[in-house]
Amino acid sequence: MEVQALTRYARMSPKKVREVARTIQGRKASEAVDYLTLIPRKSARLIAKTLKSAIANAENNNNLSADSLTVKLALIENGPVLKRFKAAARGSAAPRRKKMSHIRIVLTDGETNS
């Protein structure tokens, strides 16, 4: 059975979040949470929060054990972009793009639905 959790509009570039998300795919869920707490990056905190939510969804909604769960998919999608401008030399303006991410974590217990 598969369980998922989604964090939308996380104020961080998808490129930075994907770098950390790739490292937890295929790991046991509890092992992945421990691993993410050791990474000193904002993206690791965002992914850990979503992963804990997915584990809670599995335990409370589907009566699954947290020990049997593995991370099947850690998908980072592009969110909207806030366009801002910063003052630059000679009275001009330099564009800034503040990117957002959507974080989707899919957990599985290894069994198929029938």
HELIX and SHEET records of a PDB file:
HELIX    1   1 PRO A   14  ALA A   21  1                                   8    
HELIX    2   2 ALA A   29  THR A   37  1                                   9    
HELIX    3   3 LYS A   42  ASN A   61  1                                  20    
HELIX    4   4 ALA A   66  SER A   68  5                                   3    
HELIX    5   5 ALA A   89  GLY A   91  5                                   3    
SHEET    1   A 3 GLU A   2  ALA A  10  0                                        
SHEET    2   A 3 ALA A  93  THR A 108 -1                                        
SHEET    3   A 3 THR A  70  ALA A  87 -1                                        
END                                                                             
